[in-house]
Amino acid sequence: MPFRQFVLKVHSRCDLACDHCYVYEHADQSWRARPKVIAADTVALAGDRIAEHARQHQLREVRVVLHGGEPLLAGARKLGEIAGALRAAIEPDCSLDLRIHTNAVRLNAEFCEVFAAERIKVGVSLDGDQAANDLHRLFATGRSSYRQVIAAIELLRTDRYRDIYAGLLCTIDVRSDPVAVYRALAALDPPDIDFLLPHATWDAPPPAGISTRARAPYADWLAAVYDAWAADGKPVSIRMFDSIAATTLGGVSRTESLGLAASDLAVIETDGEIEQADSIKVAYDGAPATGLNIATHPLDAAAAHPAIQARQHGLAGLSAVCRRCPVVTSCGGGLYAHRYKADTGFDNPSVFCSDLEKIITHVRSGLRPATGPAARPRTALRLSGEQFDALAAGYGDTASVGQLVNGQRSRQRTLLALLREQADADHDRAFNAGWELAAQVEQRQAAALARVLAHPYVRAWAEKCLRAATAPDRPRGALAGQGAGLPAEAAHLAAIAAAAAIRAGMRADIDVPVTDGYLYLPTLGRLRVGPESTATLTAADGGFEVRAHSGKWHVQPGEAGPDPDWEQVRELRSGQFTVLLEDTDQYRDCHEWPAAPRLSEREAGDWQDQFAVAWPLIERSFPGYLPGLTAGLSAVMPLANDVPGREISAAARQAFGAVGAALPADGSDLALLLLHEFQHGKLYAVLDLFDLCDPADSRLYYAPWREDPRPLEALLQGTYAHLAVTDFWRVRRHELPGAVALAAAERFARWRMLTAEAVEALAGSGALTPSGTRFVDGMRATVEPWLGEPVPGAAAAAARRWAAERLAAWRDREEPERR
Amino acid sequence: MAAVAGDTLVSLMSDNHDAPLDANVFIESAEYARLMRGMAPQDGGSAAPVVSAFNSSI
């Protein structure tokens, strides 16, 4: 993966003599041989290399931190020249976030003027109040640096320089008073506070010693800070605590010392040497070295360096102890340097392991949702172990799939609440009117609103709107063209509410948007009204009337002899079970293949004929899947198919309950497609609740059912779906006659072998979360006994041949590149 | 990831499935970040696809 952050060493000496400094006081002593000040040529080359790297990887932004030693020793004019050279080289290709990190002893108005002019944000090292700061941050003479640093920070706090004030960095010494340190730092009103554990390894333990479960002094110190900070109402961002909260809830850490995210940082020294992160200097002399220099190597060479890549494997790159740990997603094994031990290298937990576990647990226990006077107390969605295991086995009963449905409803409510937060009272009138009507419907007949909100493509609409509303580069109102807080498509909520009101049999009047000549009513159908932008809909007694410039329509859904402009959503029926044959919804075109246009009556009849075969087949032969399908499948969405004979189907994460498919050859094939795609739907819904794979794992894997290598989560999806495919042929080989039975047996033999292999690839990836490991264990428990079931020798041989040819073809395509 | 309480897996997602539309549904910034991550296209092609597809060729 590419680098996105670069530390550029501009001066290799320092005017303080802090005894905890990793540059001068730890194992690596490479600073002694470096030029004191970076040369202009080296700066220019660094800029060129970074620009080259940004172009090659199409990066939109990179961050460069000017560092030392003490960078201010380079002088204000030199720093201005460096900034100018970097911007000139990099900014034609991508944006540059330029920063400097300093001890601030020399920081004065002259420096601040340069930094303001060059848009350089300033981070300052300060260890707290004077008592704490004077424990380490001293001049070589032993004199305190505190007063000079405070004066510099006061300068940054002035209106003139406030915008370049980036934050404070504090190295912890447990001898100091944690609350006094926190309050002293917070009083300086920084945008951000960073607390750092002192650099240490198993061979060079921390000053307060190696922590244990019984004694974790750094955790206790940080817990005191956390409690004071929480009691104060969290008035300032503290990166460590924010990162623990974020990673606990599945987000991304803001600091490289926590979390599973891959390292994307490179250091460029004053002589142009490319090094790993500075903190590794603590391990051993020469530890950060790569042997590469920007004069002779592009940054891609460093990105490919094994030592750099070793820090990009997420969960898989951690020690066995870490991978089993319940707080690993927040901890991430701690800072890489802190894992070092001479005999085992970096394959260890952090020397601060017990401290990290304790402070993460402490912060997690303090996490509560924001609350207000009318807030609902937060409860989390849960699955019992039994429900989770039933899903993992490939099936899932009514209760477990019902809980997945609850998860989808929760997500839908959250999406709507987030859209409402963004809505503007004046300019999102259609959305607001829709909201008001939906709330009225809910009061009268909650089930009617729930029915419409549960429609698969309502989530697709909501996510599309939220993506647009929160796009970082979106000027307010740009999408609506009228200064609105939401994109124009948010007006679709009026149509959702109208559909709910119709279903509730309520009387309601509302303006509903018209798109491409149609007024869309989710779950009901669409009305052709012609070239309008809105139409007025009046609902009453289960029907509705629409008025627009182009005409007037009255529709009673479900009634015989409907208006020819009304295209009602039809149903597929088998006995008492029905699903929508969804060929009208405005947002249905979110599967991999394009949606088919509205079906003719004959085409709809073909679907019904096949469904009448498929569903009884599932009821009879695949009862293990029936409860889940009955609880969760709500729509079949016809896909366009421009290749005769090709069978296609697709599920979409943002459309739970819908299966997209082109009409297959027969009802048996439709049963297979429904089983297969609903597996994806179940797993998507599980993934909405739980992370099963390490999101930092960027490797690609062989998936025998695909032409292209797949990310881990995609391999999991394919394997889970092929559990059902294997099961389908396992059963069908006994039901089909003669030669067709042999073909079914070959498919069973093929898919059981490949699914079992894929299960082992998943299990061996080292990148499953604990929940993911449990899930894959459940899949294995299903497929493993199938491997012992007898199949005709010809079928087994054909399956092996097919698999071998498939793998060989894949290797021909992929391995030359991979080598 | 999931917290485990006894043999119950506790999701990151708040349970709002029966929340009235007008209820104040609060979502922590980190839960919000996960929701946005789950629906946004991600860089580098390493994210799970939003769409799964199956060409059965059967």
Chai-1 contact restraints between the chains, C-beta under 6 A:
chainA,res_idxA,chainB,res_idxB,connection_type,confidence,min_distance_angstrom,max_distance_angstrom,comment,restraint_id
A,A245,B,A30,contact,1.0,0.0,6.0,A-B,restraint_1
A,A246,B,A30,contact,1.0,0.0,6.0,A-B,restraint_2
A,L249,B,L12,contact,1.0,0.0,6.0,A-B,restraint_3
A,L249,B,A30,contact,1.0,0.0,6.0,A-B,restraint_4
A,L249,B,E31,contact,1.0,0.0,6.0,A-B,restraint_5
A,L249,B,R34,contact,1.0,0.0,6.0,A-B,restraint_6
A,G250,B,L12,contact,1.0,0.0,6.0,A-B,restraint_7
A,G250,B,R34,contact,1.0,0.0,6.0,A-B,restraint_8
A,G251,B,A30,contact,1.0,0.0,6.0,A-B,restraint_9
A,G251,B,A33,contact,1.0,0.0,6.0,A-B,restraint_10
A,G251,B,R34,contact,1.0,0.0,6.0,A-B,restraint_11
A,T329,B,M1,contact,1.0,0.0,6.0,A-B,restraint_12
A,P369,B,F26,contact,1.0,0.0,6.0,A-B,restraint_13
A,P369,B,E28,contact,1.0,0.0,6.0,A-B,restraint_14
A,A370,B,F26,contact,1.0,0.0,6.0,A-B,restraint_15
A,G372,B,N24,contact,1.0,0.0,6.0,A-B,restraint_16
A,A374,B,N24,contact,1.0,0.0,6.0,A-B,restraint_17
A,A375,B,N24,contact,1.0,0.0,6.0,A-B,restraint_18
A,A375,B,F26,contact,1.0,0.0,6.0,A-B,restraint_19
A,R376,B,A19,contact,1.0,0.0,6.0,A-B,restraint_20
A,R376,B,A23,contact,1.0,0.0,6.0,A-B,restraint_21
A,R378,B,S14,contact,1.0,0.0,6.0,A-B,restraint_22
A,T379,B,D15,contact,1.0,0.0,6.0,A-B,restraint_23
A,A380,B,V10,contact,1.0,0.0,6.0,A-B,restraint_24
A,A380,B,S11,contact,1.0,0.0,6.0,A-B,restraint_25
A,L381,B,S11,contact,1.0,0.0,6.0,A-B,restraint_26
A,L381,B,M13,contact,1.0,0.0,6.0,A-B,restraint_27
A,L381,B,D15,contact,1.0,0.0,6.0,A-B,restraint_28
A,R382,B,T8,contact,1.0,0.0,6.0,A-B,restraint_29
A,R382,B,V10,contact,1.0,0.0,6.0,A-B,restraint_30
A,L383,B,L9,contact,1.0,0.0,6.0,A-B,restraint_31
A,S384,B,T8,contact,1.0,0.0,6.0,A-B,restraint_32
A,G385,B,D7,contact,1.0,0.0,6.0,A-B,restraint_33
A,F388,B,L9,contact,1.0,0.0,6.0,A-B,restraint_34
A,N406,B,H17,contact,1.0,0.0,6.0,A-B,restraint_35
A,R409,B,H17,contact,1.0,0.0,6.0,A-B,restraint_36
A,S410,B,M13,contact,1.0,0.0,6.0,A-B,restraint_37
A,S410,B,D15,contact,1.0,0.0,6.0,A-B,restraint_38
A,S410,B,N16,contact,1.0,0.0,6.0,A-B,restraint_39
A,S410,B,H17,contact,1.0,0.0,6.0,A-B,restraint_40
A,R413,B,N16,contact,1.0,0.0,6.0,A-B,restraint_41
A,R413,B,A19,contact,1.0,0.0,6.0,A-B,restraint_42
A,R413,B,V25,contact,1.0,0.0,6.0,A-B,restraint_43
A,T414,B,N16,contact,1.0,0.0,6.0,A-B,restraint_44
A,T414,B,I27,contact,1.0,0.0,6.0,A-B,restraint_45
A,A417,B,V25,contact,1.0,0.0,6.0,A-B,restraint_46
A,A438,B,L21,contact,1.0,0.0,6.0,A-B,restraint_47
A,A439,B,L21,contact,1.0,0.0,6.0,A-B,restraint_48
A,A439,B,D22,contact,1.0,0.0,6.0,A-B,restraint_49
A,E442,B,L21,contact,1.0,0.0,6.0,A-B,restraint_50
A,E463,B,M39,contact,1.0,0.0,6.0,A-B,restraint_51
A,H591,B,V51,contact,1.0,0.0,6.0,A-B,restraint_52
A,E592,B,V51,contact,1.0,0.0,6.0,A-B,restraint_53
A,E592,B,A53,contact,1.0,0.0,6.0,A-B,restraint_54
A,E647,B,S56,contact,1.0,0.0,6.0,A-B,restraint_55
A,I648,B,N55,contact,1.0,0.0,6.0,A-B,restraint_56
A,S649,B,F54,contact,1.0,0.0,6.0,A-B,restraint_57
A,A650,B,V51,contact,1.0,0.0,6.0,A-B,restraint_58
A,A650,B,A53,contact,1.0,0.0,6.0,A-B,restraint_59
A,A651,B,S52,contact,1.0,0.0,6.0,A-B,restraint_60
A,A652,B,V51,contact,1.0,0.0,6.0,A-B,restraint_61
A,R653,B,V50,contact,1.0,0.0,6.0,A-B,restraint_62
A,H676,B,F54,contact,1.0,0.0,6.0,A-B,restraint_63
A,H680,B,S52,contact,1.0,0.0,6.0,A-B,restraint_64
A,L689,B,S11,contact,1.0,0.0,6.0,A-B,restraint_65
A,L689,B,M13,contact,1.0,0.0,6.0,A-B,restraint_66
A,F690,B,A2,contact,1.0,0.0,6.0,A-B,restraint_67
A,F690,B,S11,contact,1.0,0.0,6.0,A-B,restraint_68
A,D691,B,M1,contact,1.0,0.0,6.0,A-B,restraint_69
A,S698,B,S46,contact,1.0,0.0,6.0,A-B,restraint_70
A,P711,B,S46,contact,1.0,0.0,6.0,A-B,restraint_71
A,P711,B,A48,contact,1.0,0.0,6.0,A-B,restraint_72
A,E713,B,A48,contact,1.0,0.0,6.0,A-B,restraint_73
A,A714,B,A48,contact,1.0,0.0,6.0,A-B,restraint_74
A,A714,B,P49,contact,1.0,0.0,6.0,A-B,restraint_75
A,Q717,B,S52,contact,1.0,0.0,6.0,A-B,restraint_76
A,T769,B,M1,contact,1.0,0.0,6.0,A-B,restraint_77
A,S771,B,A2,contact,1.0,0.0,6.0,A-B,restraint_78
